[in-house]
Amino acid sequence: MKIGVYGGTFDPPHLGHMAAATQIKARLGLDKLLLIPAKQPPHKALDDASAPAEDRLVMTAMMADGIPPADSVAADGQELQREGASYTADTVEALAAQYPGDELWLVMGSDMFLSFHTWRTPERICAVAGICGFTRSPREELVPLEEQARRLSQSLGARAMAVALPEVVDVSSSQVRQLLAAGELQAASGLLWSQVFGYILRKGLYGVKVDLAHLPDDQLRAVSYSMMRAKRIPHVQGTEEEAVKLARRWGADVDHARRAAILHDCTKYYTVEEHFAVCRRYGVELDELERQSEKLLHAKTGAALACHVFGEPLEEQVAIYYHTTGKGDMTLLEKIIYLADYMEPHRDFPGVERLRALAYTDLDAAVALGCEMSIAEMEEKGREVHPNTRAALNSLQHGKEWEHE
């Protein structure tokens, strides 16, 4: 296996890091790329505005999670566990022991690459890893890096190479920190992976101060995305898109539909213990079936956060609360969120096209069909159907009976 090692302060990790990681992985044909935040880099001091080490690790992991294919890039926190300065020689030797027989490549930007020969014990690094320097700006020439690669090969016996990255995002972490501290959140958001930006908002890092209960749509999206894996984001985006279209078709409040969709899966990745803690904190009562099903739990805890953290109105909270099961006598918004979640554009299962067509001609019939399909799926898997789903179907069928009398 060919493994890349990319270190830095990642304070915060930005789209420049993300673009470099994506391209260097492809250029070197890496099977895996490890992003390693430094606790205390020896070449520079972290300033007072820096984020805590544990937050930098979380943000780096979020950025790694957004680089395809899934799980090919990961954050490694080993340097944060050490006391004192972080020395790369210690790190690559530890990785060589962790991945015996694999091919290691230490990758770095041009500034670090050009000064590599001055590092602490560079020969130890060259003994276990290849060295690759890459350009950090579209204006930067490759020739000095190629000359440095030749020098390192001659003086240290290094496996050294230089590459030009064609799609460089010319930005620094200090530039991002300055924008955040100045309250220029829109500009900063354009330089950060959405999950990382949302995490900064949620945690109040780098002097950012926002009221989570009054976030505009773009910031609410980022915060919600920061609470989930990257692979879940397309589903949430699709649900928002579908909810807005359904709201416009059936005359519901578009803003309520949009924001309920943005938040409907915000606790999807909570552990069972975290779900129960939210329920205890906000007095959410659970029935026995909900206690046994994480799929049902996230709707309850998501609604609780929509209320108590994000300040969303009651109709949105209830729509989120019942979006997995439905319920008897559903409101228009509840039907829309239930269906949008069920049939958003990324869903692919037998009958979904029929469901999508029906949703724009007969909303109640579409919800009833969704309930029927859900009940059939649960019964086929030998799982208990929640009473709310049967109640939703019964109330919709009863309504149709009244229409025909």
ZIQUI-V58153 format. One record per residue. RES is the residue in three letters. PSI is psi in degrees with one decimal (none if undefined). OMEGA is omega in degrees with one decimal (* if undefined). Layout:
# ZIQUI-V58153
RES;PSI;OMEGA  RES;PSI;OMEGA
This chain:
# ZIQUI-V58153
MET;141.1;-179.9  LYS;118.2;-171.4  ILE;128.4;175.4  GLY;149.1;179.6  VAL;117.5;-175.6  TYR;108.7;-177.8  GLY;164.9;177.7  GLY;175.6;176.6  THR;-30.9;-178.6  PHE;61.1;-170.1  ASP;69.4;-0.3  PRO;167.4;170.2  PRO;135.8;-174.5  HIS;-178.2;-176.5  LEU;-21.0;173.0  GLY;-46.6;175.4  HIS;-43.5;-175.3  MET;-43.1;178.9  ALA;-42.5;179.8  ALA;-45.3;-179.4  ALA;-43.2;-179.0  THR;-45.6;-175.8  GLN;-39.2;-178.7  ILE;-32.7;177.3  LYS;-42.1;179.8  ALA;-43.3;-176.6  ARG;-38.5;-178.4  LEU;-5.8;-178.2  GLY;42.4;-176.4  LEU;139.3;172.0  ASP;-29.5;-178.9  LYS;144.3;176.5  LEU;126.5;179.3  LEU;125.6;175.2  LEU;122.3;-170.2  ILE;101.8;176.1  PRO;137.9;178.4  ALA;139.3;176.2  LYS;-51.7;176.7  GLN;94.9;-178.2  PRO;138.5;-176.8  PRO;-22.4;-173.7  HIS;-10.2;178.0  LYS;151.9;-179.9  ALA;141.0;173.6  LEU;136.9;-178.1  ASP;176.9;-175.9  ASP;-21.9;-178.4  ALA;-3.3;-177.5  SER;152.2;175.7  ALA;151.4;175.4  PRO;152.9;-175.9  ALA;-42.3;-177.6  GLU;-32.2;177.6  ASP;-36.9;177.1  ARG;-36.6;177.6  LEU;-43.6;179.1  VAL;-45.3;-179.3  MET;-38.3;178.2  THR;-39.8;177.4  ALA;-38.4;177.6  MET;-44.0;178.7  MET;-42.5;178.6  ALA;-38.7;-178.5  ASP;-22.6;-178.7  GLY;0.0;-178.7  ILE;117.1;-178.8  PRO;160.4;-8.5  PRO;162.7;-175.4  ALA;136.4;174.5  ASP;11.6;175.7  SER;-16.1;178.0  VAL;136.4;-177.4  ALA;151.5;173.4  ALA;141.2;-179.9  ASP;122.0;-174.5  GLY;18.9;-173.0  GLN;-34.9;-178.8  GLU;-24.5;180.0  LEU;-15.2;-179.0  GLN;-12.5;-176.9  ARG;155.6;173.3  GLU;147.9;175.6  GLY;-161.2;-176.6  ALA;154.3;179.5  SER;115.6;178.7  TYR;128.7;-175.2  THR;-34.2;-179.8  ALA;-42.6;178.8  ASP;-39.3;-177.0  THR;-49.0;-176.3  VAL;-31.9;175.9  GLU;-39.6;177.0  ALA;-39.0;179.2  LEU;-36.6;177.5  ALA;-36.4;176.8  ALA;-33.3;-179.1  GLN;-32.5;-178.7  TYR;64.9;-177.8  PRO;134.9;178.8  GLY;-11.6;178.7  ASP;158.7;-178.5  GLU;118.4;-178.7  LEU;140.7;173.6  TRP;122.1;174.5  LEU;120.0;-177.4  VAL;145.4;-176.0  MET;159.5;176.1  GLY;168.6;-172.6  SER;-37.5;-177.8  ASP;-44.3;178.1  MET;-39.9;-177.8  PHE;-43.2;-177.7  LEU;-20.1;178.6  SER;10.0;-173.2  PHE;-38.2;-176.7  HIS;-15.5;179.5  THR;-2.9;-177.6  TRP;165.8;176.1  ARG;122.2;179.1  THR;60.4;179.1  PRO;-25.8;179.7  GLU;-31.4;177.1  ARG;-38.7;178.8  ILE;-46.6;-177.1  CYS;-23.7;-179.3  ALA;-23.1;-174.9  VAL;-8.4;-175.5  ALA;147.8;169.1  GLY;160.7;-177.5  ILE;128.0;179.8  CYS;124.2;174.9  GLY;144.5;-179.4  PHE;153.4;179.3  THR;145.2;-176.7  ARG;-3.1;-178.2  SER;145.7;177.1  PRO;-16.8;179.8  ARG;-8.8;-173.5  GLU;136.3;178.7  GLU;148.0;-178.6  LEU;-22.8;-172.9  VAL;-47.7;179.7  PRO;-33.5;179.0  LEU;-37.4;177.5  GLU;-38.5;177.3  GLU;-39.8;177.7  GLN;-37.8;177.9  ALA;-40.8;178.6  ARG;-41.5;179.7  ARG;-43.4;-179.4  LEU;-36.7;177.8  SER;-40.5;-177.3  GLN;-43.8;-173.1  SER;-30.9;-175.5  LEU;-2.2;-176.6  GLY;27.9;-174.4  ALA;148.7;163.3  ARG;95.3;-172.4  ALA;144.8;178.1  MET;159.1;178.3  ALA;140.9;179.0  VAL;146.4;173.6  ALA;131.2;178.4  LEU;120.6;-173.0  PRO;-23.4;-174.7  GLU;65.6;-177.5  VAL;136.9;171.4  VAL;108.1;-171.7  ASP;91.1;-177.3  VAL;152.8;176.8  SER;157.6;177.9  SER;-36.4;179.7  SER;-37.4;177.1  GLN;-42.6;179.1  VAL;-43.7;179.9  ARG;-39.9;179.6  GLN;-43.1;179.1  LEU;-43.4;179.9  LEU;-44.9;-179.0  ALA;-30.1;179.9  ALA;-1.8;-179.5  GLY;12.8;179.1  GLU;69.6;-170.6  LEU;-34.8;179.6  GLN;-44.3;179.6  ALA;-41.8;-179.5  ALA;-38.3;-177.1  SER;-29.2;179.1  GLY;-7.4;-179.1  LEU;4.7;-174.3  LEU;145.5;169.0  TRP;138.6;-170.9  SER;-40.4;-179.9  GLN;-39.1;179.5  VAL;-44.0;178.0  PHE;-43.7;179.1  GLY;-37.9;178.6  TYR;-41.4;178.1  ILE;-43.3;177.4  LEU;-45.9;-175.3  ARG;-36.5;-176.6  LYS;-11.9;-178.7  GLY;39.0;-179.2  LEU;158.7;175.3  TYR;32.5;176.7  GLY;8.4;180.0  VAL;133.5;177.9  LYS;108.9;175.9  VAL;154.9;175.7  ASP;107.5;-177.2  LEU;-22.9;-179.5  ALA;-2.6;179.5  HIS;50.4;-178.5  LEU;139.8;170.5  PRO;166.1;-173.7  ASP;-45.5;-175.4  ASP;-37.5;178.5  GLN;-34.8;176.3  LEU;-41.5;176.4  ARG;-50.7;-176.5  ALA;-43.9;179.8  VAL;-44.4;178.6  SER;-44.1;179.7  TYR;-32.6;-178.1  SER;-10.2;-178.7  MET;6.7;-174.8  MET;168.8;174.3  ARG;153.1;-178.5  ALA;-33.5;-177.8  LYS;-17.4;178.7  ARG;-21.8;-173.3  ILE;-44.4;178.4  PRO;-35.7;177.3  HIS;-43.9;-179.3  VAL;-40.5;176.8  GLN;-42.3;178.5  GLY;-38.3;178.4  THR;-41.1;177.0  GLU;-46.0;179.7  GLU;-45.9;-177.8  GLU;-39.0;-179.4  ALA;-41.3;179.3  VAL;-43.2;179.1  LYS;-43.1;179.2  LEU;-39.3;179.5  ALA;-41.9;178.9  ARG;-36.9;-179.6  ARG;-39.1;-172.3  TRP;7.2;173.0  GLY;26.1;176.5  ALA;169.2;177.6  ASP;114.9;-175.7  VAL;-40.6;-179.6  ASP;-42.4;178.1  HIS;-41.8;179.8  ALA;-43.3;-178.2  ARG;-49.9;-173.1  ARG;-34.4;174.9  ALA;-40.0;178.7  ALA;-40.8;179.5  ILE;-37.7;-174.2  LEU;-5.4;-166.7  HIS;-26.9;-179.2  ASP;23.1;-171.7  CYS;-22.4;178.2  THR;20.2;-176.1  LYS;-31.5;-175.6  TYR;14.3;173.4  TYR;148.6;170.7  THR;165.1;177.5  VAL;-40.5;179.9  GLU;-39.3;178.4  GLU;-40.4;176.7  HIS;-48.8;-178.1  PHE;-35.5;178.8  ALA;-42.2;177.6  VAL;-42.4;-179.4  CYS;-41.2;177.7  ARG;-42.4;-176.2  ARG;-39.9;-173.9  TYR;10.4;174.3  GLY;35.8;178.3  VAL;121.8;-179.9  GLU;136.8;-178.3  LEU;142.6;172.8  ASP;176.4;-173.6  GLU;-39.0;180.0  LEU;-40.3;179.1  GLU;-35.3;178.5  ARG;-25.3;-175.4  GLN;-2.8;-174.4  SER;114.2;176.4  GLU;-31.8;179.8  LYS;-36.1;178.5  LEU;-32.9;-176.2  LEU;-38.6;-173.2  HIS;-26.2;176.9  ALA;-38.6;-178.4  LYS;-46.3;-178.3  THR;-31.7;175.1  GLY;-41.1;177.0  ALA;-37.9;179.6  ALA;-42.6;178.5  LEU;-35.9;176.3  ALA;-36.5;179.6  CYS;-59.0;-166.1  HIS;-21.3;179.3  VAL;-45.2;-172.7  PHE;-3.6;172.2  GLY;29.6;-179.1  GLU;152.0;-176.9  PRO;164.0;-172.7  LEU;-40.8;-176.6  GLU;-33.8;176.4  GLU;-41.7;179.3  GLN;-47.0;-177.1  VAL;-37.5;178.2  ALA;-39.6;176.9  ILE;-41.1;-176.4  TYR;-36.8;-175.3  TYR;14.7;-172.9  HIS;-17.5;178.8  THR;-28.0;-174.6  THR;-24.4;-166.7  GLY;-177.0;176.8  LYS;169.7;176.0  GLY;144.3;176.4  ASP;55.1;-179.2  MET;144.6;174.3  THR;170.5;179.4  LEU;-46.1;-179.0  LEU;-38.8;178.8  GLU;-41.8;177.5  LYS;-40.2;-177.9  ILE;-46.2;-179.4  ILE;-38.9;177.1  TYR;-48.0;-178.1  LEU;-40.3;-179.2  ALA;-41.2;177.5  ASP;-37.7;-174.0  TYR;-37.6;-167.4  MET;16.7;-178.7  GLU;161.1;-167.6  PRO;-21.6;-178.6  HIS;-8.4;178.5  ARG;142.1;179.7  ASP;102.1;178.5  PHE;158.9;-179.3  PRO;127.1;177.9  GLY;-6.0;-176.1  VAL;-34.3;179.9  GLU;-38.3;176.1  ARG;-41.0;179.5  LEU;-42.3;-179.3  ARG;-42.9;179.9  ALA;-42.5;-178.2  LEU;-32.6;-177.0  ALA;-23.6;-177.8  TYR;1.9;176.4  THR;-33.6;-179.8  ASP;92.7;-173.1  LEU;-46.1;-178.5  ASP;-41.4;178.5  ALA;-35.2;178.5  ALA;-43.6;178.4  VAL;-42.6;178.2  ALA;-42.1;178.2  LEU;-40.5;177.0  GLY;-43.1;177.8  CYS;-43.3;179.0  GLU;-43.7;-179.9  MET;-39.7;178.7  SER;-43.5;178.9  ILE;-44.2;-180.0  ALA;-41.1;179.7  GLU;-44.2;-179.6  MET;-42.8;179.9  GLU;-37.9;178.6  GLU;-34.7;179.8  LYS;-0.6;-179.8  GLY;26.6;-178.9  ARG;151.8;-179.4  GLU;134.7;177.8  VAL;132.9;-179.8  HIS;137.1;-179.8  PRO;-29.8;-179.6  ASN;-32.7;179.1  THR;-42.4;176.5  ARG;-37.6;179.0  ALA;-39.0;178.1  ALA;-46.6;-179.5  LEU;-43.3;-179.6  ASN;-43.6;-177.8  SER;-35.7;179.0  LEU;-40.4;177.2  GLN;-38.8;178.1  HIS;-39.1;178.1  GLY;-39.1;178.8  LYS;-38.9;177.9  GLU;-42.6;178.3  TRP;-38.0;-178.4  GLU;-31.7;-175.4  HIS;-5.0;180.0  GLU;none;*
